[in-house]
Amino acid sequence: MKINEGKLDRNLRMSTGLILIGLAATGIIGLWGYIGVIPLLTGAIGICPIYSLLGKNTCPVGTR
């Protein structure tokens, strides 16, 4: 699979994932906060399976 996430998209995903996991770990939100693992992993590897299914790509042309 090819990278289909741009730099901003990846950073937002990883930040959101870390925030959700941190809130869940401290008990501020429930266990559902561990769903933040998904955006964290997709942001870390740069591939979003849903983007692939929809044909979306936020990655600049030069870095695909």
LOLUM-119332 format. One record per residue (C-alpha): residue in one letter; x, y, z. Coordinates in steps of 0.25 Angstrom, whole numbers, plus 5000, padded with zeros to 4 digits. Layout:
% LOLUM-119332
[A; [X; Y; Z]];
...
% end
This chain:
% LOLUM-119332
[M; [5000; 5000; 5000]];
[K; [5005; 5014; 4997]];
[I; [5005; 5026; 5007]];
[N; [4992; 5033; 5006]];
[E; [4993; 5043; 5017]];
[G; [5000; 5057; 5017]];
[K; [5008; 5063; 5027]];
[L; [4997; 5071; 5034]];
[D; [4988; 5059; 5033]];
[R; [4998; 5050; 5040]];
[N; [5001; 5060; 5051]];
[L; [4986; 5063; 5054]];
[R; [4984; 5048; 5055]];
[M; [4995; 5045; 5064]];
[S; [4992; 5057; 5073]];
[T; [4977; 5053; 5074]];
[G; [4981; 5038; 5077]];
[L; [4991; 5042; 5088]];
[I; [4981; 5052; 5095]];
[L; [4970; 5041; 5095]];
[I; [4979; 5030; 5100]];
[G; [4984; 5040; 5111]];
[L; [4970; 5044; 5115]];
[A; [4966; 5029; 5116]];
[A; [4979; 5026; 5124]];
[T; [4976; 5037; 5134]];
[G; [4962; 5033; 5136]];
[I; [4956; 5046; 5130]];
[I; [4948; 5039; 5120]];
[G; [4944; 5024; 5119]];
[L; [4951; 5012; 5113]];
[W; [4946; 5017; 5099]];
[G; [4957; 5027; 5099]];
[Y; [4967; 5015; 5096]];
[I; [4961; 5016; 5082]];
[G; [4971; 5027; 5080]];
[V; [4981; 5015; 5077]];
[I; [4975; 5015; 5063]];
[P; [4978; 5029; 5058]];
[L; [4991; 5028; 5065]];
[L; [4995; 5016; 5057]];
[T; [4990; 5021; 5044]];
[G; [4997; 5034; 5046]];
[A; [5010; 5027; 5049]];
[I; [5010; 5018; 5037]];
[G; [5004; 5028; 5028]];
[I; [4993; 5019; 5022]];
[C; [4978; 5020; 5024]];
[P; [4970; 5008; 5020]];
[I; [4957; 5017; 5019]];
[Y; [4965; 5027; 5010]];
[S; [4969; 5015; 5001]];
[L; [4955; 5010; 5000]];
[L; [4949; 5024; 4996]];
[G; [4961; 5028; 4987]];
[K; [4965; 5040; 4995]];
[N; [4979; 5044; 4997]];
[T; [4984; 5056; 5005]];
[C; [4999; 5053; 5002]];
[P; [5006; 5063; 4993]];
[V; [5010; 5057; 4979]];
[G; [5025; 5057; 4981]];
[T; [5024; 5048; 4993]];
[R; [5015; 5037; 4989]];
% end
